[in-house]
């Protein structure tokens, strides 16, 4: 194993990290839009009770998008951290991954 070469294409990994960052922003934007729609539907639900089921469903989607955004940001940060550590000579990759979003 001593003769094993560990390489990383920094530009490609950074592109993927940036894409995760962009995806997180898009997930948050859609969640905000849903939040506005939900607010309007809550008012309508006072008049038409069955609309509350739609509100509940949309709130579930909004919450899932917010959680997804956190994971996407974590992935982006993990990749950027991996680039930094690799440039510093850490080729094990075990100093960051697997921590989770808890």
VOGU-3710 file (C-alpha; in Angstrom, 3 decimals, decimal comma):
1> xxxxxxxxxx> 0,000/0,000/0,000  2,929/2,343/0,463  3,252/2,756/-3,297  -0,454/3,575/-3,781  -1,134/6,950/-5,432  -4,144/8,969/-4,285  -5,285/11,626/-6,736  -8,147/14,100/-6,842  -9,355/16,315/-9,651  -9,981/19,446/-7,570
11> xxxxxxxxxx> -11,912/21,282/-10,271  -14,353/18,412/-10,825  -14,934/17,855/-7,112  -15,452/21,597/-6,617  -18,023/21,571/-9,448  -19,961/18,836/-7,674  -19,730/20,750/-4,378  -21,051/23,879/-6,108  -23,901/21,882/-7,655  -24,906/20,606/-4,215
21> xxxxxxxxxx> -24,817/24,197/-2,949  -27,024/25,339/-5,859  -29,409/22,435/-5,276  -29,712/23,393/-1,605  -30,585/26,950/-2,599  -33,211/25,705/-5,055  -34,703/23,365/-2,450  -34,974/26,263/0,003  -36,532/28,509/-2,652  -39,211/25,932/-3,478
31> xxxxxxxxxx> -39,849/25,436/0,253  -40,358/29,207/0,659  -42,771/29,272/-2,284  -44,683/26,376/-0,753  -44,768/28,236/2,547  -46,550/31,142/0,831  -49,012/28,837/-0,890  -49,650/27,023/2,396  -50,417/30,329/4,121  -53,067/31,133/1,532
41> xxxxxxxxxx> -54,504/27,619/1,647  -54,811/27,784/5,443  -57,138/30,753/5,026  -59,135/28,885/2,385  -59,257/25,810/4,641  -61,300/27,808/7,170  -63,995/28,098/4,524  -63,513/24,754/2,748  -62,427/22,192/5,374  -61,155/19,451/3,009
51> xxxxxxxxxx> -58,409/21,849/1,857  -56,669/21,111/5,174  -55,582/17,741/3,777  -53,849/19,551/0,923  -52,220/21,900/3,440  -50,914/18,944/5,467  -49,567/17,263/2,330  -47,814/20,433/1,169  -46,338/21,017/4,632  -44,830/17,528/4,460
61> xxxxxxxxxx> -43,221/18,354/1,122  -41,938/21,696/2,449  -40,388/20,008/5,493  -38,773/17,341/3,304  -37,283/20,043/1,051  -35,844/21,869/4,058  -34,223/18,642/5,304  -32,925/17,917/1,797  -31,354/21,383/1,638  -29,456/20,665/4,867
71> xxxxxxxxxx> -28,123/17,391/3,478  -27,146/19,042/0,188  -25,258/21,750/2,087  -23,537/19,101/4,176  -22,444/17,223/1,047  -21,103/20,450/-0,433  -19,183/21,228/2,734  -17,847/17,677/2,961  -16,513/17,824/-0,588  -14,913/21,226/-0,075
81> xxxxxxxxxx> -13,359/19,958/3,168  -12,059/16,870/1,337  -10,396/19,086/-1,270  -8,767/21,164/1,467  -7,553/18,131/3,404  -6,253/16,426/0,253  -4,271/19,526/-0,656  -2,816/19,428/2,866  -1,745/15,806/2,356  -4,562/13,963/4,190
91> xxxxxxxxxx> -5,306/11,086/1,850  -7,281/8,933/4,317  -10,483/10,957/3,951  -11,711/9,797/7,330  -11,481/13,121/9,132  -14,872/14,396/7,955  -17,240/11,944/6,284  -19,899/10,071/8,189  -20,750/12,737/10,766  -24,340/13,213/9,546
101> xx> -26,691/16,160/9,841  -28,043/15,413/13,319
//
